[in-house]
């Protein structure tokens, strides 16, 4: 089906209407979104509610770290790789030529060693696809796609956690929130979609829990996006997300697994907890010295002051 660009432009414009700020003017209308939430904003809140407050409510600036710079540059390079990869051209090459071809699609900059690791991975993935007559599944159906949707968060009740002495809580009512995000890549295998997240840092096993939350957020986005948004991103509304995946080239780590409903439930619970913080006007610090020491707001956060380190 052809996407009507005027309709899609209106959809994009509507995405930009919403902010990370609580919208009290929408409070009286339960059908209007009260808040915009992205994977990053929700992840920041889950990491530390006070850091969320500094970043998304007070909008305090953060210095760009080398890790941020690297992430931006390498994400752009990987996006360009898939935009420029010519399947018909690669199908005529030897295995050695395929590797050289993959290497040639990356820029020459400070991260050439990392690009070469990716080139080796991608060349082997294409060789395997060629052997299995599946080159039609090699390229992503969606490359850096923008998605948005609206979902309803029920009033509860919800189970508490360490943050509130495990006390059950409820919201004052049901809320509509606006979810938005850019998904790195979405592949199709058989009758299912596989969103994949690309990370430029090192892999550690403890990151699996966080990755599952990130991927569950993306699945919720896809599952609830309008047909217009899906089709503009290259997806068919009737094809489900069957798996999710993440790739850490520095550690040569790639993982793919069946999507899990319990991770989606965890994301929904985190959104409810974020709304609860807005209702209570309380964003407490989740103090832990090993992570606080690397926080951009270390110098202004009360929990990071000297007497809390005892």
Buried (B, 14 or more C-beta within 10 A) or exposed (E): EEBEEEEBEEBEEEBEEBEBEBBEEBEEEEEBBBBBBBBBBBBBBBBBBBBBBBBBEEEEEEEEEEEEEBBEBBBEBBBBBBEEBEEEEBEEBEEEEBBEBBBEBBBEEEBEEBBBBBBBBBBBEBBEBBEEEEBEBBBBBBBBBBBBBBBEBEBBEBEBEEEBEEEEBEBEEEBBBBBBBBBBBBBBEEEBBBBBBBBBEEBEEEBEEEBBBBBBBBBBBBBBBBEBBBBBBBBEBEBEBBBBBBBBBBEEBBBEBEBBEEBBEBBBBBBBBBBBBBBEEEBBBBBEEEEBEEBBBEEEBEBBEEEEEE
